[in-house]
Structures are given as structure tokens and as C-alpha cells.
Amino acid sequence: MENAPNNESRPSNPDEQKAENKPQSGQRSGQGTEMTNNHYDLHGKPDADKRNFVAPDNVNAKHKNPVLAQPPEEFTGLKLGKPATVAAGVTAVLKSMEFSWGEAGVGRGTHALLKLNQKDGFDCSSCAWPDPDDHRSVAEFCENGAKATASDADTRRVDPEFFAKHSLVDLSHMTDRDLNNAGRLTHPMVLRPGATHYTKIEWREAFQLVAAHLNELKSPDEAVFYTSGKVPNEPAYLYQLFVREFGTNNMPDCSNMCHESSGSALSISLGLGKGSVTLNDIYDAEVIIIMGQNPGTNHPRMLTALQIAKRKGAKIIAVNPLHEAGLSHFKNPQDFMNPIKAVGTLLGHGTPIADLHLQVRVNGDMAVLRGIMKHLLRAEEQNPGTVIDHAFINEHTTNYEAFLETIQNTTWEDIELMSGLSREQLLEAANMIAPKQKIITCWAMGLTQQKNAVMSIQEIVNLHLMKGAIGKPGAGTCPVRGHSNVQGDRTMGIWERPHKEFLDALANEYGFEPPREHGYDTVEAIKAMHEGKTNVFMSLGGNLLSAGPDTEFIAEAIRKQKLTVFVSTKLNRGHLVTGQTSLILPCLTHLDIDRQRSGHQFTSCENSMGVVSQNKGVLQPLEGEMLSEVAIISGIALSTLGDRTKVDWVGHTENYDTIRDSISRVIPGFDKFNEKIRKPGGFYLPNGPRERNFTTENGKANFTVTDMVMHHIEPDQLVLMSIRSHDQFNTTIYDYNDRYRGVYGERRVIFMNPQDMQDRGIKERQLVTITSYYEGQQRKLERFIAIPYNIPKGNTAAYYPEMNPLVPMASVAYISNQPTSKYLVITVEAIGEFLPEGSTSSVPVAALAE
């Protein structure tokens, strides 16, 4: 059945696509003629603050602060099974329906799912994987999307009565799953100074309270305005507009923690901090390299694209410390709707995905790429003109000779030591790549959160430039964004280092002078908050407390604020660790119908491949007093700025078309925004590298020369990386299970190599203390459960946010200042207790012998 005719949602003729300004195979006019907003600007950026603050006392923090910043330590009942070798399939379908109907009800949940990712529906609020340009299936969603949609459609209510029953202390002792599953926030709430409970507040008073605190500041730079990647384009644009009219560029966002390293690497080398491929390129690729990414859990719809590529003959190379189910085999749920494929899909093992799995050591990806390129250069010497694209290099690139020297001077001993792979294993990968030109490399936070992140991504670019594998069908770079509109928020101006051209356009459009001095990124903002340099923290979506590094350090920083403001849809731990006064302002979700004076409004989102599409809610909001994000931002802006504002906030709230009209005049690539966004499938933004138009300073794609930095650790030390479970998306925890890895009912675990466990006298299920080390400091977490797993010797993994307190605030990737949640030096020490199967109470290890 694997050889059955291919009838996936993929056009046989590119002209059948409907998305406006779509790239077509071999004809990509209009894709690189003008430059859209970049992801990163190095110009004038001072070196990041490298100070290492005093490490917080993670272990005793729960005794010092009754409101817990970390998830509670109580166990929830660990059960272990065998790791899965197949992703999705019938189980994914059943789990999707179970979760959707359980939270939203059968009718409401089904209606929402049928409109999810449809051209006349709403955009998924989880990952940013693109939708097909042409035909979309009835069920154009994955298990993750179904869970996110069900969570947004939740009919349970977190209303004033709920808060009256639960103090902050009580709420902080709930698990993150139970906080999320409490229901939708329905009313604006305030926590007064010294109070133990949130209480109801009227919207007008809430806006005035924010305005009063902001206007009392000595400088606008004493406020920090954080943003989640879940925020659509229109409210994101208004948010940055308000913040800049208020007078600051302090706009840290989740990009600072997920793909800042990608923007840093790509902007300098290619001229644009975004990827260069489309979904159709994935289908057409001959070789796809997947690095530091687990698509089966984090971007499940990507597996459909990989399946199409595989059935067309593509080779797939997986580079990851863990053997993930989604990179092994895939059973496409859509195949169950096809009589030809259904039986084979049900009874078979699914489509094999990875042809080669390189089980790299954590932070060793740079060495993997060096080794592959070293082999490719050797192959070119033996077969001149057949491996390296010299014509492309000569016409479009610079610095090739210096790059060659760097590769030649890199020893195989260093490559094997750093990567944990043999020269022969890397030769196997190089042999797959050598004769091909249509090559795509995909990566996610497994790369971007390493110490060597920026250099590793620059090596990806070097590989593509060697092969001429960019700017043509089936080839290019593909950073896979982790949230629905994190890329779009940057395009809309949510970033702390704005370009002069963007600020000039704002000034011309609105008649005010925006601030020119760069603001704080996320790490810098947290440090400033901790030092008392700021007094107001506002979060438009997100959960900085749980998403960021050094959890207790962030908690200390937030508690020093005079006011914290959280615009949110559901309760999370970040709402509980507050400033002296705190507000929770409930907003609508992607799937809620948003009616304003001019009628039913819609917003838009930009996916990982630069397509901007419509997002129109389909469900009647729960009874309550929720407002749209646009209305909340406008209300705060009017109350704060008063007669000083140059912006028609009322008009923007009444009709979102007016926001898009302004965007069309301010941001390149959005001309005729209101016209193009109404066309089925949306439209593609300009993308220079996609057309070999490299908008770097020299107009060329730049080979990069970097040092392959290796980090020394002591013999008893290990390296820890953070991972997600299958039942979570970012910091949102849907349940305690991770079925692809065979872990059920528990999150407080650490995955270890069996030999590393044996060397330390640690048994399966034994409790351990984890200590991280950074520049003479130690951070500890107690009572984690050790689990043997297939992971390289010397490496370990644990779920975030549970492991985040171990990540030092000062431990960041070179250049990008992104926290290194994928590279922590640790020790693991056994405790004389272990956790029996399914139990929530540990017992002495001596009981094992009984």
C-alpha cells in the first residue's frame, strides 16, 4: 500500500493554487523584489549584558514564598511503557476527539475542528506550520491543533466566583495542567496590594489603573511590554504602536527565547531572518535534513509534508540526540479517509520517515555539519564539478576561500569528539547529499537554544551555499517556528531593535517621533526588572515565568514590580507570581467570534513560510466580559495617552480594516493588505533569498567563518537539554502523558543513558537531585525520577518548565543572547528513594530488595 497512487493535498499543477502571489515551480516573480521586515538587526546593538547575577535558592524558594513559582513537587503517578516507533495513526485521531469533546462538548468541539485551518475559518493557535495553498482536507489539523482548539473552546469558567474560592497560594499548589484545565478567564480581575485573592474590576477602572502606573513612571523605559507568539498581526501592530507612542522600545517577546539565534544567523548570511522555502518546496525536495526538531510532537502536520516527499523519492536525514517516533514512521490520519490506503495504513507500520538517524551529542550539530561538508569537499576533489555548485558560489556569494580554509583546518578528531559520531556515519549522510541539489534543512529549538546555536545555523547556510541549494524549487532553509504567529509579530514590529526605516514609516504615518534607542530583549528585561530599573510589566499573552530561564530569578524580578498586567485567555502560573498590584484582563481566542461596531471582525497570522492568511472566529464566546486584544490595547492606550495620542484608537477598534490600511502603508510587503487577505489562502510576503536576491549589506550571500567551540566538562558531569512532552504545547500542559516516549502520568522525570545511570549507582525510578553548574554557581532541583532511555552517553533530557530553574539567566547563546535551555552542565546524584509504578508516594530504595 505504500506504493499506492499519491493523492495527498498537493496540486498537480501550480496554477491550481489559490494563495495570492504564490511561488511557482521555476517561476518566482515578485518574491524578492522588495524587502519585508527583518527578524534581526545587529546595527548599533551593544554587546549583551553578560553579568552573572547571584543564583536563586531553588530548593528553599517554596519556603520563602508561599506562592509557588515552580510547579509543585508532588508526584502524579508514573507509569512506563515502551517508546513508540510510529507517530499519529488511529490513536492520534482518538486522542484528538477525546480531548476536543471532553473540553468543548461534541457539538461545539466538532464545529471548531471543522473550521480549524480552513480558508473561511480560523488559524490554529498552536504551531506555525503552513497550510496547503490549494485544496485542504476536511480535517486540516493535527492532534496538537485539536488540543489547542479544544482548550480555547473550553466551556468551563474561571470567573470571579472561582477566584473567590481560591487564593493565590491555593492556586500555586495546583499543577500546570489543572490550572489550564480550570477553564476560560471570563472577567477582568485585580489583585490589590497585600491581597490574597483576585477580585473583579470594571474595565474602565482597569484601564485607568494601568494608565496611572504608566504615567507615574520617571521614564517610559521603566516599563516592559512582553508579547506571546500567539498574538495575531492586527493586535500585535497596535501593541507596538502604543508602546512606541508611549515612548519605549522595551518589547521583549518569545522570539528572544525560541528563534533569535535563527534571525541572528540568517540575517547576516542571507539578508532575511526568515526561512526561504514554501510547503511545495518540501514536497519537491530530494534531501531533507531535520536538525534539533521533533515534528511528531511539536509540528505534527509537518509529517504529512515529509510523507509526500518520501513517496516522491526524497531522502531524509534526522539529526537528534533522541530517536523520536515522528522521525521513525508515520501513519497519516488522512489516509484512513482513503479506501485505497486505509487498510494498509491500519495494518502496516506506516511510512518510514528518516533514512538515516544521526544520534548527535547535545550541542554537537555544528560538528556534524562540518564533517558532512568536509566529506563533500573531498568528493568534489575526486569528481570535479559534480558536487559543489561553483557557478552559484561565484555569482552569488562571498568569503568562500576563507570558509574552505576553516573546513580544511578542522580535524576529524574534533568533529568526532564534539558530535559523538564517527567519520563513517557522517560519510553516509554526505553520500546522500553529494549528488543532489534540491536540499532543505529544517531546524527548531534543539539547535537555537544551544551555546553554539548561531554558528550551527550559519554552518547550515554554508552547506546550502556550497550546493547552490537555495533560491530554487525544492531547496532552501527552513527554521520551523514554534508558535502560530511568532514570525508575524516580528514582522509587525514587535522587537526591541527596530530598523530606522520602520520607525521613519511610523513617524510618517502617525505624526509622532518614535523612540530610537534600542530596548530590552527578554534576558535583558528580566535583569532590569530584577535590579529595580522597571516598575511595570505587561504581558500580551504568554507566560514568561514558565517560559523563561531561571524560574526563581524571574519570580524575584516580577515581585519587584509595582504593577503586573496579564492579557490572557486561560489561567497559568505566571498570573500567580505578581507585582504589588496585578491585573488579569481576559481576551478572546482565535476561534471566538469578534463583533465590533462595523460587524464580524477577523485578524491575520503569518506562518513559518511567510504566508499571511485570515483568522476569523466561528464560536460564540462564553458568557462573560472578555474583550478582543485590539479593544484591550486601545482602551489602555486611550487611558494612558489621552490627548497626546495621534492614533485613532476608537476607529481601529470599531473596524480592523483601518488597522490593515495603516499596516499597508508602514510595512513593506503589505500593500493592498485588505484586498489580498480576503483572497482564499491569503498571500505570500516578499522573500529575497527565495529568489536569490540576498539583501545583505554587500548584496551577496555570505559564507561564514566561525570557531567550532567545544565546552569542557568534568568526568562526573553530564549535559542536560529541555524537551516537551506529547501532551503539552510550549508552557501549556494538557495532561501528564508523553506516549511517544512511553511515559505516562508524570512529568517530573529525567531521561538518562543506562550506562550513565549504572556508573552513578542509579536505578530505574530512583529519585535524584539535579545540580547545574555555571561560572562557579550551582542551582539545584530535588526529587526528579531517573528513567533509562536511548540517549547518547553523557547526555540527559527533562521536561520544561519543570527543569527551567536550572537554566542560569546569564547562560545564553553566543551573539543572539538566547537562553541555553538545550545545554546545561549538570550532575545527577541519587536519593535513597524510588517511586513504584503508578504511585504518588516514594518508598526507600531498600524496599526494592523486599
Order of alpha helices (4+ residues) and beta strands (2+ residues): alpha-beta-beta-alpha-alpha-alpha-beta-alpha-alpha-alpha-beta-beta-beta-alpha-beta-alpha-alpha-alpha-alpha-beta-alpha-alpha-beta-beta-alpha-beta-beta-alpha-alpha-beta-alpha-alpha-alpha-beta-alpha-alpha-beta-alpha-alpha-alpha-beta-alpha-alpha-beta-beta-beta-beta-beta-beta-alpha-alpha-alpha-alpha-beta-beta-beta-beta-beta-beta-beta-alpha-beta-beta-beta-beta-beta
